[in-house]
Amino acid sequence: MDRFDRQSGNDSAPFYWVALAGGAKLRHSGCVAKDARGGAHMPETETRNADDLSRLRNVGPAARRDFQVLKIMSVAQLAACDPDELYLRLQAETGTRHDPCVWDVFAAAIHQARTGEALNWWAFTPQRKARQAKGEFGGI
């Protein structure tokens, strides 16, 4: 990811376009905290709450590492994210295509972070597969 450009739009939440390799752009909601220079940082409240991600049903060691790569450090921060965005960002950050089930885990974790309802990750698989069949599910 090269840079973040602030864009104005009709959405109520601010967002950024992230320039990816090859000129592609990814809409980024800003679910990662930024410091004055635009770099990611972990506020003190997120430092204290870093372990609360592990309390989510579908967040084991692998998902925890993925969230660290994405600089998602708390349940509150995760609740502001979108599973499509996280899945695409993870692939961009690692330069690797990830199994689509990773999206299912992200969707389940975000759902629990927003609602408190702990569903198994595979409850989100039919939604993803339907989107894949329609060509509406992306990757790099």
C-alpha positions as CSV (number, residue, x, y, z in Angstrom):
1,M,0.0,0.0,0.0
2,D,1.5,3.2,-1.1
3,R,-0.5,6.1,0.4
4,F,-3.8,7.2,1.8
5,D,-5.8,9.9,0.0
6,R,-8.7,11.5,1.9
7,Q,-11.8,11.4,-0.3
8,S,-15.1,13.2,0.2
9,G,-18.3,11.3,-0.5
10,N,-21.9,10.8,0.5
11,D,-21.1,8.2,3.2
12,S,-21.5,9.2,6.8
13,A,-18.2,7.6,7.7
14,P,-14.9,9.0,6.3
15,F,-13.0,6.7,4.0
16,Y,-9.7,6.6,2.2
17,W,-8.5,5.1,-1.1
18,V,-5.5,2.9,-0.6
19,A,-3.2,2.6,-3.7
20,L,-2.2,-1.0,-4.2
21,A,0.4,-2.5,-6.5
22,G,-0.4,-2.3,-10.1
23,G,-2.5,0.9,-9.7
24,A,-5.5,-0.8,-8.2
25,K,-7.3,1.1,-5.4
26,L,-9.0,-0.2,-2.3
27,R,-11.6,1.7,-0.3
28,H,-10.4,1.8,3.3
29,S,-12.7,3.0,6.1
30,G,-9.9,3.9,8.4
31,C,-10.5,1.2,11.0
32,V,-6.8,1.4,11.8
33,A,-5.8,4.4,14.0
34,K,-3.4,6.9,12.4
35,D,-0.9,9.2,13.9
36,A,-0.2,12.7,12.7
37,R,2.2,11.4,10.1
38,G,-0.3,8.9,8.8
39,G,1.3,5.9,10.4
40,A,-0.6,3.3,12.3
41,H,-0.4,3.4,16.1
42,M,-2.0,1.7,19.0
43,P,-3.7,4.1,21.5
44,E,-3.3,3.2,25.2
45,T,-6.9,2.0,25.4
46,E,-6.3,-0.4,22.6
47,T,-3.1,-1.6,24.2
48,R,-5.0,-2.5,27.4
49,N,-7.7,-4.2,25.3
50,A,-5.4,-6.1,23.0
51,D,-6.3,-9.5,24.4
52,D,-10.0,-9.0,24.0
53,L,-9.8,-10.1,20.4
54,S,-8.8,-13.6,21.6
55,R,-12.1,-13.8,23.5
56,L,-14.1,-13.8,20.3
57,R,-15.3,-17.3,19.3
58,N,-13.5,-17.6,15.9
59,V,-10.3,-15.8,16.8
60,G,-7.5,-18.3,17.4
61,P,-3.8,-17.9,17.0
62,A,-3.9,-17.6,13.1
63,A,-6.7,-14.9,13.1
64,R,-4.9,-13.1,15.9
65,R,-1.7,-12.9,13.7
66,D,-3.8,-11.7,10.8
67,F,-5.3,-8.9,12.9
68,Q,-1.8,-8.0,14.0
69,V,-0.7,-7.7,10.4
70,L,-3.8,-5.5,9.8
71,K,-3.1,-3.5,13.0
72,I,-6.5,-4.4,14.4
73,M,-5.9,-4.4,18.2
74,S,-9.3,-4.3,19.9
75,V,-12.9,-5.5,19.5
76,A,-14.1,-1.9,19.2
77,Q,-11.7,-1.3,16.4
78,L,-12.7,-4.6,14.7
79,A,-16.4,-3.6,14.9
80,A,-15.7,-0.6,12.7
81,C,-14.2,-2.8,9.9
82,D,-15.6,-4.5,6.8
83,P,-14.7,-8.2,6.1
84,D,-14.1,-7.5,2.4
85,E,-11.7,-4.7,3.2
86,L,-9.8,-6.7,5.8
87,Y,-9.5,-9.7,3.4
88,L,-8.2,-7.6,0.6
89,R,-5.8,-5.6,2.9
90,L,-4.4,-8.9,4.3
91,Q,-3.6,-10.1,0.8
92,A,-2.1,-6.8,-0.1
93,E,0.0,-6.6,3.1
94,T,1.3,-10.2,2.8
95,G,1.5,-10.3,-1.0
96,T,-0.3,-13.7,-0.7
97,R,-3.6,-15.0,-1.8
98,H,-5.4,-16.3,1.3
99,D,-8.0,-19.0,1.5
100,P,-11.5,-17.5,1.2
101,C,-12.4,-19.0,4.5
102,V,-10.3,-16.3,6.1
103,W,-13.1,-13.9,4.9
104,D,-15.6,-16.1,6.8
105,V,-13.6,-15.8,10.0
106,F,-13.4,-12.0,9.6
107,A,-17.1,-11.8,8.9
108,A,-17.9,-13.9,12.0
109,A,-15.5,-11.9,14.2
110,I,-16.9,-8.6,13.0
111,H,-20.5,-9.8,13.5
112,Q,-19.7,-10.8,17.1
113,A,-17.8,-7.5,17.7
114,R,-20.8,-5.5,16.5
115,T,-23.7,-7.6,18.0
116,G,-22.3,-9.8,20.7
117,E,-23.7,-12.8,18.9
118,A,-21.1,-15.5,18.6
119,L,-21.8,-17.5,15.4
120,N,-19.4,-20.1,13.9
121,W,-17.4,-18.9,11.0
122,W,-19.0,-21.4,8.6
123,A,-22.3,-19.6,9.1
124,F,-20.9,-17.0,6.8
125,T,-19.7,-19.4,4.1
126,P,-23.0,-19.6,2.2
127,Q,-23.0,-15.8,1.8
128,R,-19.5,-15.7,0.5
129,K,-20.0,-18.6,-1.9
130,A,-23.1,-17.0,-3.3
131,R,-21.1,-13.8,-3.9
132,Q,-18.3,-15.9,-5.5
133,A,-20.8,-17.5,-7.9
134,K,-22.0,-14.0,-8.9
135,G,-18.4,-12.8,-9.3
136,E,-18.9,-10.3,-6.5
137,F,-16.2,-11.6,-4.2
138,G,-12.7,-10.4,-4.9
139,G,-9.1,-11.1,-4.2
140,I,-5.7,-10.3,-5.7
